[in-house]
Amino acid sequence: MTRVALIAHDEKKPDIIDLAQEYEAVLSTFDLVGTGTTGKRITEETDLHVNRKKSGPIGGDTQIGAEVADDAIDAIVFLRDPLTAQPHEPDISALLRICDVHDVPLATTRTAAEYVLEGLARDTGNADLL
């Protein structure tokens, strides 16, 4: 089953919830993983199940990066806040780098996330759910 990670900085949490609601039918066909608070919020606001890792600042980004390194993640939607410094920036940079190393699609904007999710839907035969 296709495994997708969902991550969002605090200022982008409303955006990822909106995305999850809009693409809920497609996302429901994937095995979802997310950082702690993002996963919790998506679960509360949708009928989706998200396997929650730790919160990003306390290791969640690193946990997801480890899954990328183990070829256990097929794509990541990480809605980042480019205008706010993050205390765990080294973890974020490591996640971005490991996605590049393992050629895992990583969407950091809403538009890119839509392209990734629509591409995954087509690849998995679920384009009719868009």
C-alpha positions as MATLAB code, in Angstrom:
seq = 'MTRVALIAHDEKKPDIIDLAQEYEAVLSTFDLVGTGTTGKRITEETDLHVNRKKSGPIGGDTQIGAEVADDAIDAIVFLRDPLTAQPHEPDISALLRICDVHDVPLATTRTAAEYVLEGLARDTGNADLL';
ca = [
       0.000    0.000    0.000;
       1.195    3.518   -0.764;
       2.531    5.223    2.373;
       2.348    9.015    2.587;
       3.686   11.259    5.351;
       1.824   14.450    6.303;
       3.688   17.201    8.150;
       2.951   20.886    8.698;
       4.474   23.701   10.687;
       2.107   25.426   13.121;
       1.233   28.283   10.762;
       0.449   25.761    7.992;
      -1.721   23.370   10.012;
      -4.984   24.953    8.753;
      -3.685   24.490    5.186;
      -2.863   20.802    5.637;
      -6.232   20.175    7.271;
      -7.953   21.870    4.335;
      -5.874   19.757    1.927;
      -6.709   16.564    3.842;
     -10.415   17.401    3.762;
     -10.349   18.169    0.041;
      -8.373   15.008   -0.808;
      -9.881   12.786    1.898;
     -11.215   10.200   -0.560;
      -7.783    9.720   -2.128;
      -5.905    9.903    1.164;
      -8.165    7.208    2.613;
      -6.636    4.747    0.126;
      -3.122    5.389    1.476;
      -1.336    4.338    4.633;
      -0.844    7.708    6.341;
       1.858    8.709    8.791;
       2.379   12.129   10.305;
       4.105   14.081   12.982;
       2.298   14.227   16.326;
       0.231   17.389   16.295;
      -0.373   17.393   12.545;
      -1.549   13.785   12.649;
      -3.784   14.496   15.623;
      -5.394   17.525   13.984;
      -6.017   15.662   10.706;
      -7.561   12.746   12.606;
      -9.816   15.126   14.552;
     -10.941   17.046   11.456;
     -11.412   14.105    9.029;
     -12.260   10.410    9.050;
      -8.653    9.581    8.155;
      -6.396    7.442   10.325;
      -2.861    8.829   10.673;
      -0.114    6.790   12.328;
       1.335    9.490   14.558;
       5.035    9.898   15.246;
       6.490   12.324   17.766;
       5.977   16.036   17.287;
       8.462   17.487   14.781;
      10.568   19.437   17.295;
      11.046   16.361   19.475;
      12.011   13.910   16.753;
       9.020   13.295   14.498;
      10.734   14.639   11.383;
      13.697   12.380   12.130;
      11.439    9.353   12.632;
       9.832    9.948    9.245;
      13.280   10.491    7.713;
      14.324    7.077    9.045;
      11.316    5.536    7.277;
      12.363    7.250    4.050;
      15.850    5.758    4.461;
      14.232    2.332    4.948;
      12.186    2.797    1.726;
       8.984    2.757    3.796;
       7.604    6.134    2.623;
       6.412    6.766   -0.940;
       5.813   10.525   -0.697;
       5.770   13.379    1.797;
       3.574   16.445    2.047;
       5.415   18.868    4.322;
       3.770   22.282    4.382;
       6.593   24.411    5.734;
       6.442   27.933    7.066;
       9.329   29.645    5.224;
       8.912   32.882    7.176;
       9.442   31.522   10.687;
      12.712   30.144   12.042;
      12.302   26.612   13.362;
      14.311   25.438   16.386;
      14.672   21.981   14.834;
      15.881   23.236   11.444;
      18.707   20.639   11.297;
      16.101   17.852   11.479;
      14.075   19.494    8.712;
      17.158   19.855    6.509;
      18.030   16.202    7.116;
      14.521   15.135    6.070;
      14.721   17.184    2.880;
      18.144   15.745    2.093;
      17.131   12.119    2.717;
      14.148   12.582    0.375;
      16.546   13.777   -2.323;
      18.940   10.875   -1.680;
      16.146    8.293   -1.946;
      14.212   10.076   -4.724;
      11.052   10.388   -2.618;
       8.612   13.075   -3.787;
       8.418   15.889   -1.260;
       5.821   18.652   -1.591;
       6.401   21.758    0.521;
       3.604   23.932   -0.909;
      -0.119   23.412   -1.377;
       0.170   23.371   -5.167;
       3.007   20.843   -5.114;
       1.036   18.713   -2.643;
      -1.929   18.624   -5.017;
       0.322   17.478   -7.866;
       1.875   14.747   -5.714;
      -1.477   13.480   -4.424;
      -3.050   13.549   -7.880;
      -0.042   11.707   -9.326;
      -0.225    9.068   -6.603;
      -3.958    8.706   -7.211;
      -3.329    8.068  -10.913;
      -0.453    5.660  -10.178;
      -2.580    3.634   -7.765;
      -5.650    3.542  -10.003;
      -7.646    5.898   -7.804;
      -7.900    8.891  -10.124;
     -11.689    8.529  -10.049;
     -11.572    9.681   -6.414;
     -10.219   13.113   -7.345;
];
